[in-house]
């Protein structure tokens, strides 16, 4: 049992990754949403889809949230990530706009 909740759009993003549903992942984002993965920024639906294929769903990713805090429209996630590309713990900042994800930012560990 966890003692945190995340906004529905953030949960939709995580659920889409874990179920391997690329369309649901892309649909979780605003039309002008973006993924920033260690400084590599991919924008719009095409960019989000590209990242999904190269780093997440296309790599059989599984994301388990270990902790989350939300302030205003931004949720900070601490999570465990398992995939064919990367395994380990990381953090992300997810900004929500309305009922969609605006940005999914995974900062570098440096």
N, C-alpha and C positions, 0 to 999 in steps of 0.2 A: 504494500500500500504506500502510495506517495502522499506527501503533504503539500503538494503544489498542483496548480492547474495552469494550463496555457490557453490563450485565446483560441477560439475555434479555427481560424485560418492557419494558425501554427500547427495545431493538431492535425488538420487536413493534410498539410505538407508532410508531416512525419508519417501519417497513416499511408499516404500515397507511396512514399519511399518503401515502407515495410511491406506493402502488398504488391510492390513491383508494378504499380499502375502509373505509367508515364503520363497518360492523358490527365488523370486526376492531379498529378504533380503540377503539370503546366497550368491546369485550370485553377489551382490554388493561388496562383499569382495574378496580380493586376496586369492589364495589357502592357503597361510600361514597366513591369517589375524587373528585378535583376538579381543575379547571383554574383557575389564577390567572394571568390575562393582564393585566399592568400594573395589578393591583389589582381587576380585574373577576373575581370568583370565581363559578364555575359548579360546582355540586355534584351528585353522584350521576350515574347513567347518563343521565338526561334532560339535565342540565346539560352533561355531557361531549359528548353528541350535539349539543346546541345549539351549542356552541363549534366542534365539527367542521364543522357546516354553515355557520356564519357566518364563520369565520376560517381554516379549514384545508381539509378535503376539498371542501367546497362552493365553495371559492375556487381549486380546482386547485393546491393547495400542493405544493411539493417541498421536502424538508428534507435537507440534506447536512451531516452532522456533520464539523466540521473538527478538533475536539479534544474529549476527554472525560476526566474524572477521577472516580473513585468512591471515596468514603470512607464506610464503614459502609453504610447503606441509601440514601444519596443520591448521585446522579450529576450532576455539573455538565457541561452540554453547551455548547460554542461551535459555532454552526452557521450555515449560509447558508440563507436562506428565500426562496423565490420563489413568488408567488401573485398572483391578481388583486386582492388587498387590500393586501399589504405585500411589499416586496422589500428584502433587506439581511441583514446579519449580526446575530445576537442571541445571547443565552445563556439557558439554562434550568436549573432544578434539578428533577430527577425523583427522587421518593422511591418506593422499592419496598417493598411489604409482601407477603412470601411470593412468589408467582409473578405478582403484579399490580402495576400502577402505582397508588400511593396519591395522589400529587400531582404535577402538572405545572405548575411555577411559572415564568412568564416575567416577570422583573422589568422595571420601566421603565428606560429608558436614562438617566434623570435621576439 
